[in-house]
């Protein structure tokens, strides 16, 4: 059953492959609590509003996607991000919060 209600989530990831003809990106992404997804590698369709040619394998990205359909999720917004932001999203323990408590 396909839902008419959008289910939108945000993730950070690294572009692995790009197919301009089918408008698909393969991305390793951070955990997505809204979809109950762990860190994983998967394919996403990219909406026509995004200039897919601007993104290449190896790019660190932050993206918003709709995962309402049973098919491949669709990226509806995307931007390049820093490697530090990507690592922080994939492994939050790599950049722990600054604990300002004094003893």
C-alpha positions as CSV (number, residue, x, y, z in Angstrom):
1,X,0.0,0.0,0.0
2,X,1.4,3.4,-1.0
3,X,0.8,6.4,1.3
4,X,-0.4,9.8,-0.1
5,X,1.1,11.5,3.0
6,X,4.7,12.5,2.6
7,X,7.1,11.0,5.1
8,X,10.1,13.4,5.0
9,X,13.4,13.0,6.8
10,X,16.9,14.5,6.8
11,X,20.2,12.7,6.6
12,X,23.9,13.2,5.9
13,X,25.8,11.0,3.5
14,X,28.5,10.5,1.0
15,X,27.8,10.1,-2.7
16,X,29.1,6.8,-4.0
17,X,27.7,6.8,-7.5
18,X,25.6,9.0,-9.8
19,X,23.5,8.0,-12.7
20,X,22.4,11.1,-14.6
21,X,20.1,9.2,-17.0
22,X,18.0,7.6,-14.3
23,X,18.5,10.4,-11.8
24,X,19.7,8.0,-9.1
25,X,22.4,8.6,-6.5
26,X,23.8,5.8,-4.4
27,X,24.6,7.2,-1.0
28,X,26.0,5.9,2.3
29,X,23.9,7.8,4.8
30,X,23.7,8.5,8.5
31,X,21.0,6.9,10.7
32,X,17.5,8.1,10.0
33,X,15.3,7.7,13.1
34,X,12.1,8.8,11.3
35,X,12.4,5.8,9.0
36,X,14.0,3.5,11.6
37,X,17.0,3.1,9.3
38,X,20.6,2.4,10.5
39,X,23.7,3.7,8.7
40,X,23.5,2.1,5.3
41,X,24.2,2.3,1.6
42,X,21.3,2.7,-0.7
43,X,19.9,4.3,-3.8
44,X,17.8,7.5,-3.9
45,X,15.9,9.1,-6.8
46,X,16.7,12.8,-7.2
47,X,13.8,15.2,-7.9
48,X,14.0,17.2,-11.1
49,X,14.4,20.5,-9.1
50,X,17.9,19.5,-8.1
51,X,20.8,19.9,-10.5
52,X,22.2,16.4,-10.3
53,X,25.2,17.2,-12.5
54,X,26.5,19.4,-9.6
55,X,27.1,16.3,-7.4
56,X,29.8,13.7,-7.8
57,X,31.1,10.5,-6.1
58,X,32.9,11.5,-2.9
59,X,30.8,14.5,-2.2
60,X,29.6,14.9,1.4
61,X,26.0,16.0,1.4
62,X,23.0,16.8,3.6
63,X,19.7,15.9,2.0
64,X,16.0,15.8,2.7
65,X,14.0,13.0,1.2
66,X,10.5,11.6,0.9
67,X,10.2,7.9,1.9
68,X,6.4,7.6,1.7
69,X,6.3,5.3,-1.3
70,X,7.3,1.7,-1.2
71,X,9.7,2.4,-4.0
72,X,13.1,4.1,-3.9
73,X,13.0,7.3,-1.7
74,X,13.1,10.7,-3.5
75,X,15.6,13.4,-2.5
76,X,13.7,16.7,-2.6
77,X,16.5,19.0,-1.3
78,X,20.3,18.6,-1.1
79,X,23.4,20.6,-0.4
80,X,27.1,19.9,0.0
81,X,28.4,19.7,3.5
82,X,31.7,19.5,5.3
83,X,33.5,16.2,6.0
84,X,33.3,17.1,9.7
85,X,29.5,17.5,9.6
86,X,29.2,14.2,7.8
87,X,31.4,12.4,10.3
88,X,29.5,13.9,13.2
89,X,26.3,12.7,11.8
90,X,27.6,9.2,11.1
91,X,29.5,8.8,14.4
92,X,28.3,11.4,16.9
93,X,30.7,10.0,19.5
94,X,33.6,11.3,17.3
95,X,32.6,14.9,18.2
96,X,31.2,14.7,21.7
97,X,29.2,17.7,23.1
98,X,31.4,20.2,24.9
99,X,30.8,19.3,28.6
100,X,31.1,22.6,30.4
101,X,30.4,21.2,33.8
102,X,33.0,22.0,36.4
103,X,33.9,19.8,39.2
